[in-house]
Amino acid sequence: MTALLVALGAMVGAPLRFACAHYLDHPFPRGTLLVNVAGSFVLGLCSALSLSGSQLALVGTGFCGALTTYSAFSVQTMMLGPRSGAAYATLTVVLALIAVTAGFALGAQA
Amino acid sequence: MTTPAPSARLLLAVAAGGAVGALLRWCLGQVVPDGDGFPWTTFAINVLGSFALAAIPGLVAVGRHPALAVALGPGLLGGFTTLSAYAEQARALVDEGAVALAGAYVVGTLAACLLAVLLGGRLAPVAARRDFNAHEGNE
């Protein structure tokens, strides 16, 4: 049952990431940046709300896990070259950390 | 200039691959949970996935079938690797007061994944990598 929910969440998250990247990734990977930051925000929220079991499997592990990606992020960083790559990597990591903290803070107030 | 919408066929390929990738990530987390301290399981997943994404353009079949390229790249490996769990784990470590460990995890994952891309890319010719990127394999 848990496995099914992980798969279901991913079946929404992964194509949503692909669509955002399809429209926004050229010439700079803004779409992938956007989904990585948004997914981090939602997972921070889930964590503060203490989601567990089937809810965490569906929204956290499945949806947020598949909406965000480290593989595309690292390949894109290398493809951008030293200057743009460093900017993209820094932007992604810093914004994702701010987003997860903001999501957690918002959830903690609820 | 408007970008044409992605085809339903490609979106389905990404969804199917993404489901398998997320299930693999979940299974690994069940077998070897991240637990306290350095999140080694998620670290390994992200490094392995980054290596594989850089290497798969070298597979002949991937070059021939755009749907396979997106099923494996944005699908399987995109669903397998995760940046949200990485960010949340770093936040939780800082919350516990393990700031240095959080910093090591954030920087260590990034450095290891970039190195993995460098090594993985050696398995794929430059032209194949360019085609794979044009087929949106890196999204």
gemmi code that builds the backbone of each chain (N, CA, C; Angstrom):
import gemmi

chains = {
    "A": [
        ("MET", (0.833, -1.203, 0.000), (0.000, 0.000, 0.000), (0.875, 1.264, 0.000)),
        ("THR", (1.866, 1.294, 0.897), (2.771, 2.451, 0.962), (3.499, 2.614, -0.368)),
        ("ALA", (3.967, 1.501, -0.931), (4.687, 1.525, -2.204), (3.813, 2.130, -3.302)),
        ("LEU", (2.543, 1.771, -3.296), (1.607, 2.272, -4.303), (1.469, 3.794, -4.193)),
        ("LEU", (1.422, 4.298, -2.969), (1.289, 5.741, -2.751), (2.552, 6.487, -3.181)),
        ("VAL", (3.717, 5.885, -2.933), (4.980, 6.483, -3.385), (4.951, 6.602, -4.910)),
        ("ALA", (4.554, 5.532, -5.581), (4.498, 5.512, -7.047), (3.490, 6.530, -7.567)),
        ("LEU", (2.326, 6.612, -6.917), (1.286, 7.562, -7.339), (1.774, 9.003, -7.231)),
        ("GLY", (2.396, 9.337, -6.124), (2.923, 10.694, -5.929), (3.965, 11.022, -6.983)),
        ("ALA", (4.814, 10.046, -7.277), (5.872, 10.245, -8.271), (5.303, 10.395, -9.676)),
        ("MET", (4.187, 9.723, -9.943), (3.580, 9.804, -11.273), (2.999, 11.185, -11.541)),
        ("VAL", (2.823, 11.973, -10.499), (2.394, 13.373, -10.654), (3.634, 14.279, -10.639)),
        ("GLY", (4.526, 14.046, -9.673), (5.696, 14.911, -9.502), (6.659, 14.898, -10.671)),
        ("ALA", (6.994, 13.722, -11.187), (7.995, 13.632, -12.258), (7.539, 14.317, -13.560)),
        ("PRO", (6.308, 14.044, -14.063), (5.891, 14.756, -15.278), (5.714, 16.259, -15.058)),
        ("LEU", (5.355, 16.664, -13.838), (5.214, 18.094, -13.549), (6.583, 18.777, -13.666)),
        ("ARG", (7.620, 18.101, -13.152), (8.987, 18.625, -13.272), (9.375, 18.708, -14.743)),
        ("PHE", (9.077, 17.645, -15.489), (9.430, 17.599, -16.908), (8.751, 18.734, -17.674)),
        ("ALA", (7.476, 18.993, -17.373), (6.737, 20.060, -18.060), (7.344, 21.426, -17.726)),
        ("CYS", (7.655, 21.662, -16.449), (8.261, 22.948, -16.054), (9.604, 23.140, -16.758)),
        ("ALA", (10.409, 22.080, -16.805), (11.718, 22.162, -17.449), (11.555, 22.379, -18.952)),
        ("HIS", (10.573, 21.703, -19.536), (10.307, 21.810, -20.971), (10.056, 23.264, -21.376)),
        ("TYR", (9.280, 23.974, -20.577), (8.937, 25.353, -20.911), (9.982, 26.367, -20.451)),
        ("LEU", (10.656, 26.106, -19.340), (11.471, 27.158, -18.713), (12.980, 26.916, -18.669)),
        ("ASP", (13.446, 25.739, -19.110), (14.865, 25.417, -18.906), (15.838, 26.010, -19.916)),
        ("HIS", (15.336, 26.687, -20.946), (16.255, 27.152, -21.981), (16.223, 28.670, -22.083)),
        ("PRO", (17.374, 29.330, -22.056), (18.735, 28.763, -22.033), (19.234, 28.426, -20.625)),
        ("PHE", (18.622, 28.996, -19.581), (19.069, 28.729, -18.207), (18.017, 27.850, -17.521)),
        ("PRO", (18.425, 26.833, -16.733), (17.454, 25.871, -16.164), (16.560, 26.439, -15.053)),
        ("ARG", (15.744, 27.413, -15.425), (14.851, 28.048, -14.444), (13.750, 27.097, -13.984)),
        ("GLY", (13.281, 26.237, -14.914), (12.203, 25.307, -14.571), (12.639, 24.303, -13.517)),
        ("THR", (13.812, 23.715, -13.718), (14.340, 22.747, -12.748), (14.627, 23.446, -11.416)),
        ("LEU", (15.133, 24.682, -11.493), (15.375, 25.472, -10.275), (14.061, 25.674, -9.520)),
        ("LEU", (13.024, 26.048, -10.269), (11.706, 26.305, -9.673), (11.150, 25.057, -8.958)),
        ("VAL", (11.182, 23.901, -9.628), (10.605, 22.698, -8.995), (11.447, 22.229, -7.806)),
        ("ASN", (12.755, 22.399, -7.889), (13.600, 21.993, -6.764), (13.323, 22.847, -5.526)),
        ("VAL", (13.103, 24.136, -5.745), (12.814, 25.039, -4.626), (11.389, 24.793, -4.103)),
        ("ALA", (10.430, 24.659, -5.014), (9.038, 24.435, -4.611), (8.886, 23.106, -3.852)),
        ("GLY", (9.523, 22.066, -4.357), (9.444, 20.757, -3.710), (10.072, 20.769, -2.325)),
        ("SER", (11.141, 21.528, -2.168), (11.796, 21.647, -0.864), (10.882, 22.363, 0.122)),
        ("PHE", (10.180, 23.390, -0.366), (9.234, 24.125, 0.485), (8.135, 23.176, 0.985)),
        ("VAL", (7.553, 22.420, 0.069), (6.454, 21.513, 0.442), (6.940, 20.428, 1.409)),
        ("LEU", (8.151, 19.911, 1.190), (8.658, 18.866, 2.096), (8.934, 19.440, 3.493)),
        ("GLY", (9.394, 20.683, 3.569), (9.597, 21.331, 4.865), (8.276, 21.462, 5.612)),
        ("LEU", (7.240, 21.811, 4.852), (5.883, 21.920, 5.392), (5.414, 20.560, 5.927)),
        ("CYS", (5.612, 19.519, 5.117), (5.221, 18.146, 5.510), (5.921, 17.740, 6.799)),
        ("SER", (7.195, 18.105, 6.900), (7.993, 17.727, 8.063), (7.467, 18.410, 9.327)),
        ("ALA", (7.139, 19.709, 9.215), (6.628, 20.448, 10.375), (5.255, 19.941, 10.788)),
        ("LEU", (4.464, 19.510, 9.816), (3.116, 18.995, 10.115), (3.187, 17.546, 10.600)),
        ("SER", (4.424, 17.018, 10.712), (4.659, 15.640, 11.176), (3.864, 14.613, 10.384)),
        ("LEU", (3.824, 14.795, 9.066), (3.167, 13.792, 8.230), (3.920, 12.481, 8.384)),
        ("SER", (3.179, 11.394, 8.407), (3.847, 10.092, 8.480), (2.990, 9.073, 7.744)),
        ("GLY", (3.467, 7.874, 7.658), (2.723, 6.783, 7.025), (2.316, 7.084, 5.599)),
        ("SER", (1.020, 6.886, 5.292), (0.559, 6.995, 3.913), (0.631, 8.427, 3.392)),
        ("GLN", (0.403, 9.424, 4.260), (0.458, 10.823, 3.799), (1.874, 11.204, 3.379)),
        ("LEU", (2.853, 10.814, 4.201), (4.252, 11.133, 3.888), (4.706, 10.383, 2.630)),
        ("ALA", (4.255, 9.142, 2.488), (4.623, 8.338, 1.318), (4.132, 8.997, 0.032)),
        ("LEU", (2.884, 9.464, 0.064), (2.282, 10.073, -1.127), (2.880, 11.454, -1.432)),
        ("VAL", (2.849, 12.347, -0.456), (3.255, 13.736, -0.690), (4.766, 13.931, -0.569)),
        ("GLY", (5.370, 13.378, 0.459), (6.800, 13.592, 0.691), (7.688, 12.734, -0.193)),
        ("THR", (7.677, 11.429, 0.072), (8.556, 10.511, -0.667), (8.209, 10.439, -2.148)),
        ("GLY", (6.908, 10.360, -2.455), (6.489, 10.232, -3.855), (6.521, 11.554, -4.600)),
        ("PHE", (5.599, 12.455, -4.245), (5.460, 13.707, -4.997), (6.692, 14.619, -4.910)),
        ("CYS", (7.064, 15.032, -3.684), (8.210, 15.958, -3.546), (9.513, 15.314, -4.022)),
        ("GLY", (9.680, 14.035, -3.710), (10.901, 13.331, -4.094), (11.077, 13.302, -5.600)),
        ("ALA", (9.992, 13.069, -6.322), (10.076, 12.972, -7.785), (9.983, 14.336, -8.457)),
        ("LEU", (9.306, 15.296, -7.814), (9.234, 16.654, -8.374), (10.636, 17.250, -8.396)),
        ("THR", (11.410, 16.981, -7.348), (12.777, 17.504, -7.280), (13.756, 16.471, -7.830)),
        ("THR", (14.918, 16.945, -8.239), (15.916, 16.051, -8.836), (17.327, 16.531, -8.538)),
        ("TYR", (18.181, 15.606, -8.196), (19.585, 15.963, -8.025), (20.383, 15.612, -9.275)),
        ("SER", (19.948, 14.574, -9.993), (20.698, 14.127, -11.170), (20.693, 15.190, -12.266)),
        ("ALA", (19.495, 15.726, -12.601), (19.425, 16.755, -13.636), (20.151, 18.022, -13.164)),
        ("PHE", (19.979, 18.323, -11.877), (20.648, 19.507, -11.302), (22.165, 19.414, -11.465)),
        ("SER", (22.753, 18.278, -11.162), (24.217, 18.180, -11.239), (24.708, 18.124, -12.688)),
        ("VAL", (23.964, 17.440, -13.566), (24.369, 17.409, -14.985), (24.252, 18.809, -15.598)),
        ("GLN", (23.160, 19.507, -15.293), (22.973, 20.873, -15.820), (24.095, 21.796, -15.325)),
        ("THR", (24.461, 21.653, -14.050), (25.528, 22.482, -13.478), (26.824, 22.302, -14.262)),
        ("MET", (27.168, 21.053, -14.572), (28.398, 20.786, -15.324), (28.292, 21.309, -16.754)),
        ("MET", (27.122, 21.203, -17.346), (26.954, 21.643, -18.734), (27.019, 23.169, -18.871)),
        ("LEU", (26.647, 23.874, -17.816), (26.634, 25.341, -17.878), (28.035, 25.949, -17.875)),
        ("GLY", (29.031, 25.162, -17.492), (30.398, 25.700, -17.440), (30.659, 26.363, -16.099)),
        ("PRO", (31.920, 26.760, -15.847), (32.315, 27.234, -14.517), (31.497, 28.409, -13.966)),
        ("ARG", (31.331, 29.471, -14.756), (30.670, 30.672, -14.221), (29.173, 30.476, -13.997)),
        ("SER", (28.440, 30.158, -15.058), (26.997, 29.968, -14.933), (26.692, 28.767, -14.052)),
        ("GLY", (27.527, 27.725, -14.148), (27.328, 26.527, -13.346), (27.427, 26.825, -11.858)),
        ("ALA", (28.427, 27.613, -11.486), (28.596, 27.976, -10.076), (27.410, 28.802, -9.596)),
        ("ALA", (26.948, 29.715, -10.463), (25.794, 30.551, -10.098), (24.543, 29.680, -9.923)),
        ("TYR", (24.343, 28.756, -10.864), (23.155, 27.882, -10.821), (23.174, 26.977, -9.589)),
        ("ALA", (24.332, 26.376, -9.314), (24.445, 25.474, -8.161), (24.219, 26.240, -6.854)),
        ("THR", (24.834, 27.401, -6.738), (24.685, 28.202, -5.517), (23.236, 28.627, -5.326)),
        ("LEU", (22.643, 29.121, -6.413), (21.245, 29.574, -6.379), (20.318, 28.438, -5.950)),
        ("THR", (20.509, 27.267, -6.555), (19.641, 26.122, -6.240), (19.771, 25.720, -4.779)),
        ("VAL", (20.993, 25.539, -4.312), (21.202, 25.053, -2.941), (20.719, 26.081, -1.912)),
        ("VAL", (21.073, 27.355, -2.114), (20.682, 28.390, -1.147), (19.163, 28.565, -1.126)),
        ("LEU", (18.538, 28.660, -2.313), (17.086, 28.855, -2.354), (16.332, 27.635, -1.815)),
        ("ALA", (16.848, 26.430, -2.080), (16.188, 25.219, -1.570), (16.262, 25.184, -0.042)),
        ("LEU", (17.389, 25.597, 0.524), (17.536, 25.610, 1.991), (16.633, 26.680, 2.616)),
        ("ILE", (16.525, 27.831, 1.953), (15.622, 28.882, 2.450), (14.174, 28.380, 2.359)),
        ("ALA", (13.831, 27.736, 1.245), (12.463, 27.264, 1.022), (12.070, 26.189, 2.032)),
        ("VAL", (12.959, 25.244, 2.302), (12.625, 24.166, 3.240), (12.464, 24.735, 4.646)),
        ("THR", (13.271, 25.737, 4.982), (13.180, 26.386, 6.298), (11.878, 27.185, 6.416)),
        ("ALA", (11.520, 27.893, 5.323), (10.275, 28.664, 5.306), (9.069, 27.737, 5.389)),
        ("GLY", (9.100, 26.637, 4.654), (8.012, 25.667, 4.687), (7.842, 25.086, 6.079)),
        ("PHE", (8.967, 24.772, 6.702), (8.937, 24.202, 8.067), (8.373, 25.226, 9.055)),
        ("ALA", (8.808, 26.486, 8.927), (8.337, 27.536, 9.833), (6.833, 27.763, 9.677)),
        ("LEU", (6.377, 27.719, 8.431), (4.946, 27.902, 8.165), (4.145, 26.746, 8.781)),
        ("GLY", (4.633, 25.543, 8.583), (3.937, 24.358, 9.117), (3.934, 24.325, 10.634)),
        ("ALA", (5.012, 24.839, 11.229), (5.130, 24.839, 12.687), (4.128, 25.788, 13.335)),
        ("GLN", (3.702, 26.793, 12.580), (2.724, 27.762, 13.104), (1.305, 27.225, 13.029)),
        ("ALA", (1.090, 26.297, 12.125), (-0.266, 25.792, 11.893), (-0.737, 24.900, 13.051)),
    ],
    "B": [
        ("MET", (7.707, 33.710, -29.434), (7.919, 32.290, -29.750), (7.348, 31.420, -28.632)),
        ("THR", (6.389, 30.586, -28.974), (5.818, 29.700, -27.949), (6.379, 28.298, -28.110)),
        ("THR", (6.653, 27.667, -26.984), (7.168, 26.303, -26.990), (6.000, 25.340, -27.148)),
        ("PRO", (6.092, 24.382, -28.105), (5.008, 23.399, -28.221), (4.917, 22.573, -26.940)),
        ("ALA", (3.705, 22.167, -26.589), (3.503, 21.366, -25.368), (4.217, 20.024, -25.490)),
        ("PRO", (4.697, 19.469, -24.376), (5.313, 18.142, -24.446), (4.246, 17.112, -24.800)),
        ("SER", (4.596, 16.108, -25.599), (3.600, 15.125, -26.021), (3.165, 14.251, -24.854)),
        ("ALA", (1.930, 13.768, -24.938), (1.372, 12.904, -23.891), (2.216, 11.645, -23.746)),
        ("ARG", (2.751, 11.166, -24.871), (3.590, 9.969, -24.877), (4.830, 10.157, -24.008)),
        ("LEU", (5.469, 11.329, -24.168), (6.663, 11.605, -23.370), (6.311, 11.809, -21.894)),
        ("LEU", (5.195, 12.490, -21.625), (4.784, 12.712, -20.237), (4.500, 11.369, -19.548)),
        ("LEU", (3.875, 10.443, -20.289), (3.588, 9.116, -19.726), (4.877, 8.348, -19.471)),
        ("ALA", (5.827, 8.498, -20.388), (7.124, 7.823, -20.216), (7.829, 8.346, -18.969)),
        ("VAL", (7.751, 9.670, -18.749), (8.366, 10.266, -17.556), (7.645, 9.790, -16.292)),
        ("ALA", (6.314, 9.748, -16.347), (5.529, 9.311, -15.180), (5.871, 7.865, -14.807)),
        ("ALA", (5.945, 7.004, -15.818), (6.244, 5.589, -15.557), (7.656, 5.429, -14.995)),
        ("GLY", (8.615, 6.084, -15.632), (9.995, 6.005, -15.147), (10.129, 6.612, -13.756)),
        ("GLY", (9.429, 7.727, -13.535), (9.482, 8.405, -12.240), (8.941, 7.527, -11.122)),
        ("ALA", (7.871, 6.794, -11.409), (7.284, 5.901, -10.399), (8.285, 4.814, -10.009)),
        ("VAL", (8.953, 4.244, -10.999), (9.939, 3.185, -10.721), (11.126, 3.748, -9.930)),
        ("GLY", (11.604, 4.924, -10.345), (12.737, 5.551, -9.653), (12.416, 5.871, -8.203)),
        ("ALA", (11.226, 6.433, -7.958), (10.827, 6.782, -6.592), (10.674, 5.513, -5.746)),
        ("LEU", (10.141, 4.450, -6.358), (9.994, 3.175, -5.630), (11.357, 2.613, -5.241)),
        ("LEU", (12.313, 2.711, -6.151), (13.674, 2.241, -5.849), (14.260, 3.036, -4.688)),
        ("ARG", (14.081, 4.353, -4.720), (14.579, 5.221, -3.646), (13.916, 4.848, -2.321)),
        ("TRP", (12.605, 4.621, -2.362), (11.860, 4.263, -1.158), (12.328, 2.907, -0.617)),
        ("CYS", (12.503, 1.933, -1.526), (12.959, 0.587, -1.122), (14.330, 0.659, -0.442)),
        ("LEU", (15.240, 1.414, -1.042), (16.578, 1.551, -0.446), (16.483, 2.180, 0.940)),
        ("GLY", (15.579, 3.151, 1.091), (15.370, 3.800, 2.375), (14.794, 2.842, 3.413)),
        ("GLN", (14.035, 1.856, 2.956), (13.468, 0.851, 3.868), (14.548, -0.132, 4.318)),
        ("VAL", (15.385, -0.527, 3.363), (16.426, -1.517, 3.642), (17.572, -0.902, 4.452)),
        ("VAL", (18.017, 0.292, 4.019), (19.100, 0.995, 4.715), (18.615, 2.408, 5.058)),
        ("PRO", (17.893, 2.582, 6.170), (17.374, 3.918, 6.506), (18.504, 4.917, 6.753)),
        ("ASP", (18.241, 6.190, 6.449), (19.243, 7.234, 6.663), (19.620, 7.350, 8.143)),
        ("GLY", (18.639, 7.216, 9.023), (18.895, 7.263, 10.465), (19.451, 8.599, 10.937)),
        ("ASP", (20.133, 8.604, 12.076), (20.712, 9.837, 12.614), (22.067, 10.096, 11.964)),
        ("GLY", (22.513, 11.344, 12.044), (23.819, 11.690, 11.494), (23.790, 11.893, 9.997)),
        ("PHE", (24.931, 11.639, 9.364), (25.069, 11.864, 7.919), (24.109, 10.963, 7.139)),
        ("PRO", (23.250, 11.555, 6.285), (22.270, 10.749, 5.526), (22.933, 10.000, 4.363)),
        ("TRP", (23.611, 8.909, 4.689), (24.396, 8.176, 3.688), (23.557, 7.572, 2.567)),
        ("THR", (22.363, 7.104, 2.890), (21.530, 6.464, 1.857), (21.123, 7.473, 0.785)),
        ("THR", (20.608, 8.626, 1.215), (20.210, 9.658, 0.248), (21.432, 10.169, -0.514)),
        ("PHE", (22.549, 10.300, 0.193), (23.808, 10.715, -0.443), (24.157, 9.749, -1.584)),
        ("ALA", (24.131, 8.447, -1.274), (24.482, 7.432, -2.276), (23.509, 7.438, -3.455)),
        ("ILE", (22.229, 7.612, -3.157), (21.205, 7.658, -4.213), (21.483, 8.822, -5.166)),
        ("ASN", (21.759, 9.988, -4.611), (21.988, 11.170, -5.454), (23.284, 11.066, -6.264)),
        ("VAL", (24.319, 10.495, -5.671), (25.585, 10.342, -6.390), (25.447, 9.301, -7.510)),
        ("LEU", (24.828, 8.180, -7.179), (24.630, 7.114, -8.168), (23.745, 7.597, -9.325)),
        ("GLY", (22.673, 8.305, -8.988), (21.748, 8.818, -10.006), (22.411, 9.848, -10.910)),
        ("SER", (23.269, 10.685, -10.337), (23.970, 11.702, -11.134), (24.962, 11.036, -12.089)),
        ("PHE", (25.667, 10.020, -11.589), (26.605, 9.276, -12.432), (25.858, 8.638, -13.606)),
        ("ALA", (24.744, 7.992, -13.287), (23.969, 7.290, -14.316), (23.414, 8.252, -15.360)),
        ("LEU", (22.937, 9.424, -14.932), (22.367, 10.374, -15.897), (23.435, 10.872, -16.874)),
        ("ALA", (24.649, 11.031, -16.373), (25.735, 11.482, -17.255), (26.178, 10.366, -18.201)),
        ("ALA", (26.016, 9.109, -17.752), (26.509, 7.964, -18.542), (25.517, 7.419, -19.560)),
        ("ILE", (24.204, 7.475, -19.270), (23.240, 6.788, -20.154), (23.171, 7.291, -21.596)),
        ("PRO", (23.562, 8.541, -21.898), (23.577, 8.891, -23.327), (24.498, 7.960, -24.132)),
        ("GLY", (25.410, 7.259, -23.464), (26.306, 6.332, -24.140), (25.618, 5.052, -24.617)),
        ("LEU", (24.413, 4.794, -24.103), (23.679, 3.605, -24.541), (23.075, 3.864, -25.919)),
        ("VAL", (23.350, 2.961, -26.848), (22.884, 3.136, -28.227), (21.358, 3.262, -28.297)),
        ("ALA", (20.645, 2.421, -27.554), (19.176, 2.419, -27.600), (18.596, 3.761, -27.144)),
        ("VAL", (19.267, 4.400, -26.180), (18.788, 5.684, -25.665), (18.876, 6.754, -26.754)),
        ("GLY", (19.912, 6.694, -27.571), (20.068, 7.635, -28.666), (19.030, 7.447, -29.752)),
        ("ARG", (18.554, 6.209, -29.890), (17.601, 5.916, -30.970), (16.153, 6.202, -30.599)),
        ("HIS", (15.851, 6.140, -29.309), (14.452, 6.289, -28.890), (14.279, 7.437, -27.896)),
        ("PRO", (13.754, 8.606, -28.370), (13.544, 9.752, -27.477), (12.669, 9.416, -26.261)),
        ("ALA", (11.672, 8.550, -26.429), (10.800, 8.208, -25.295), (11.595, 7.460, -24.226)),
        ("LEU", (12.542, 6.629, -24.666), (13.391, 5.903, -23.707), (14.311, 6.888, -22.970)),
        ("ALA", (14.807, 7.877, -23.722), (15.682, 8.893, -23.112), (14.974, 9.623, -21.972)),
        ("VAL", (13.706, 10.006, -22.177), (13.003, 10.726, -21.100), (12.480, 9.770, -20.022)),
        ("ALA", (12.193, 8.524, -20.395), (11.758, 7.551, -19.377), (12.894, 7.281, -18.391)),
        ("LEU", (14.121, 7.254, -18.899), (15.279, 6.970, -18.043), (15.842, 8.216, -17.365)),
        ("GLY", (15.936, 9.336, -18.098), (16.534, 10.554, -17.540), (15.599, 11.279, -16.583)),
        ("PRO", (14.667, 12.082, -17.120), (13.728, 12.790, -16.244), (12.826, 11.822, -15.460)),
        ("GLY", (12.581, 10.636, -16.018), (11.736, 9.662, -15.337), (12.470, 8.910, -14.241)),
        ("LEU", (13.085, 7.798, -14.615), (13.741, 6.905, -13.641), (14.728, 7.631, -12.718)),
        ("LEU", (15.695, 8.340, -13.318), (16.742, 8.965, -12.489), (16.260, 10.248, -11.804)),
        ("GLY", (15.341, 10.962, -12.461), (14.753, 12.140, -11.819), (13.913, 11.733, -10.611)),
        ("GLY", (13.196, 10.621, -10.741), (12.375, 10.125, -9.635), (13.209, 9.479, -8.545)),
        ("PHE", (14.332, 8.911, -8.939), (15.245, 8.237, -7.992), (15.965, 9.261, -7.117)),
        ("THR", (16.568, 10.266, -7.739), (17.309, 11.278, -6.974), (16.340, 12.324, -6.430)),
        ("THR", (16.765, 13.030, -5.407), (15.888, 14.001, -4.774), (16.675, 15.163, -4.186)),
        ("LEU", (16.167, 16.366, -4.405), (16.792, 17.534, -3.804), (15.992, 17.988, -2.579)),
        ("SER", (14.694, 17.631, -2.532), (13.875, 18.050, -1.396), (14.310, 17.346, -0.113)),
        ("ALA", (14.555, 16.028, -0.193), (14.992, 15.295, 1.004), (16.370, 15.798, 1.455)),
        ("TYR", (17.230, 16.079, 0.496), (18.571, 16.637, 0.770), (18.449, 17.940, 1.569)),
        ("ALA", (17.571, 18.858, 1.097), (17.386, 20.142, 1.779), (16.776, 19.937, 3.167)),
        ("GLU", (15.783, 19.046, 3.251), (15.113, 18.808, 4.532), (16.063, 18.155, 5.545)),
        ("GLN", (16.892, 17.237, 5.078), (17.863, 16.593, 5.980), (18.865, 17.612, 6.511)),
        ("ALA", (19.301, 18.524, 5.627), (20.245, 19.566, 6.060), (19.578, 20.478, 7.091)),
        ("ARG", (18.310, 20.844, 6.834), (17.571, 21.695, 7.777), (17.443, 20.998, 9.131)),
        ("ALA", (17.093, 19.715, 9.111), (16.912, 18.963, 10.362), (18.231, 18.869, 11.141)),
        ("LEU", (19.347, 18.687, 10.433), (20.654, 18.610, 11.113), (20.979, 19.941, 11.793)),
        ("VAL", (20.702, 21.053, 11.098), (20.939, 22.383, 11.687), (20.048, 22.550, 12.918)),
        ("ASP", (18.806, 22.091, 12.806), (17.842, 22.180, 13.902), (18.335, 21.425, 15.138)),
        ("GLU", (19.030, 20.312, 14.916), (19.556, 19.504, 16.019), (20.869, 20.075, 16.563)),
        ("GLY", (21.358, 21.140, 15.938), (22.603, 21.752, 16.375), (23.838, 21.205, 15.673)),
        ("ALA", (23.636, 20.265, 14.750), (24.766, 19.674, 14.015), (25.056, 20.496, 12.767)),
        ("VAL", (25.445, 21.739, 12.965), (25.648, 22.673, 11.854), (26.800, 22.246, 10.937)),
        ("ALA", (27.901, 21.813, 11.544), (29.061, 21.403, 10.745), (28.724, 20.185, 9.887)),
        ("LEU", (27.983, 19.237, 10.482), (27.595, 18.035, 9.748), (26.664, 18.401, 8.588)),
        ("ALA", (25.741, 19.342, 8.858), (24.823, 19.806, 7.811), (25.615, 20.430, 6.658)),
        ("GLY", (26.600, 21.240, 6.997), (27.434, 21.877, 5.972), (28.206, 20.846, 5.171)),
        ("ALA", (28.746, 19.852, 5.874), (29.504, 18.788, 5.204), (28.598, 18.000, 4.269)),
        ("TYR", (27.366, 17.773, 4.704), (26.406, 17.031, 3.880), (26.029, 17.817, 2.625)),
        ("VAL", (25.724, 19.106, 2.807), (25.318, 19.956, 1.681), (26.444, 20.054, 0.644)),
        ("VAL", (27.640, 20.394, 1.110), (28.772, 20.582, 0.201), (29.288, 19.231, -0.318)),
        ("GLY", (29.316, 18.227, 0.560), (29.811, 16.901, 0.182), (28.966, 16.254, -0.901)),
        ("THR", (27.638, 16.363, -0.784), (26.752, 15.804, -1.809), (26.980, 16.495, -3.139)),
        ("LEU", (27.034, 17.837, -3.099), (27.232, 18.602, -4.338), (28.548, 18.214, -5.011)),
        ("ALA", (29.621, 18.197, -4.233), (30.934, 17.877, -4.802), (30.959, 16.454, -5.364)),
        ("ALA", (30.415, 15.500, -4.620), (30.427, 14.106, -5.063), (29.575, 13.915, -6.318)),
        ("CYS", (28.438, 14.607, -6.389), (27.559, 14.477, -7.556), (28.199, 15.096, -8.800)),
        ("LEU", (28.871, 16.230, -8.639), (29.524, 16.862, -9.794), (30.673, 15.982, -10.292)),
        ("LEU", (31.394, 15.379, -9.358), (32.479, 14.466, -9.727), (31.902, 13.229, -10.436)),
        ("ALA", (30.767, 12.751, -9.931), (30.106, 11.585, -10.540), (29.683, 11.897, -11.974)),
        ("VAL", (29.205, 13.123, -12.217), (28.807, 13.530, -13.570), (30.032, 13.552, -14.490)),
        ("LEU", (31.132, 14.042, -13.961), (32.381, 14.101, -14.723), (32.821, 12.688, -15.133)),
        ("LEU", (32.772, 11.762, -14.170), (33.186, 10.380, -14.442), (32.175, 9.673, -15.346)),
        ("GLY", (30.898, 9.835, -15.072), (29.851, 9.195, -15.874), (29.894, 9.668, -17.315)),
        ("GLY", (30.178, 10.960, -17.493), (30.222, 11.535, -18.826), (31.302, 10.927, -19.709)),
        ("ARG", (32.316, 10.345, -19.069), (33.401, 9.709, -19.840), (32.914, 8.469, -20.577)),
        ("LEU", (31.769, 7.929, -20.131), (31.231, 6.719, -20.763), (30.351, 7.056, -21.967)),
        ("ALA", (30.109, 8.349, -22.194), (29.242, 8.741, -23.308), (29.964, 9.734, -24.216)),
        ("PRO", (29.951, 9.483, -25.539), (30.594, 10.417, -26.469), (29.912, 11.789, -26.425)),
        ("VAL", (30.673, 12.836, -26.738), (30.145, 14.207, -26.683), (28.890, 14.361, -27.544)),
        ("ALA", (28.912, 13.804, -28.769), (27.766, 13.942, -29.674), (26.523, 13.276, -29.076)),
        ("ALA", (26.707, 12.122, -28.435), (25.581, 11.400, -27.825), (25.001, 12.208, -26.664)),
        ("ARG", (25.889, 12.861, -25.916), (25.422, 13.677, -24.785), (24.631, 14.876, -25.291)),
        ("ARG", (25.087, 15.455, -26.416), (24.390, 16.609, -26.996), (22.993, 16.189, -27.480)),
        ("ASP", (22.909, 15.039, -28.145), (21.612, 14.532, -28.624), (20.670, 14.263, -27.449)),
        ("PHE", (21.215, 13.648, -26.413), (20.422, 13.300, -25.235), (19.842, 14.570, -24.611)),
        ("ASN", (20.653, 15.615, -24.547), (20.201, 16.887, -23.983), (19.133, 17.514, -24.881)),
        ("ALA", (19.309, 17.402, -26.197), (18.335, 17.942, -27.142), (17.007, 17.198, -27.034)),
        ("HIS", (17.067, 15.916, -26.653), (15.842, 15.124, -26.469), (15.259, 15.329, -25.074)),
        ("GLU", (15.756, 16.330, -24.360), (15.277, 16.687, -23.024), (15.536, 15.597, -21.994)),
        ("GLY", (16.602, 14.836, -22.214), (16.963, 13.794, -21.260), (17.459, 14.335, -19.935)),
        ("ASN", (17.917, 15.597, -19.946), (18.467, 16.183, -18.711), (17.471, 17.066, -17.974)),
        ("GLU", (16.176, 16.847, -18.181), (15.162, 17.699, -17.516), (14.434, 16.939, -16.442)),
    ],
}
model = gemmi.Model(1)
for chain_id, residues in chains.items():
    chain = gemmi.Chain(chain_id)
    for i, (resn, *xyz) in enumerate(residues, 1):
        res = gemmi.Residue()
        res.name, res.seqid = resn, gemmi.SeqId(i, " ")
        for name, pos in zip(("N", "CA", "C"), xyz):
            atom = gemmi.Atom()
            atom.name, atom.element = name, gemmi.Element(name[0])
            atom.pos, atom.b_iso = gemmi.Position(*pos), 0.0
            res.add_atom(atom)
        chain.add_residue(res)
    model.add_chain(chain)
structure = gemmi.Structure()
structure.add_model(model)
structure.setup_entities()
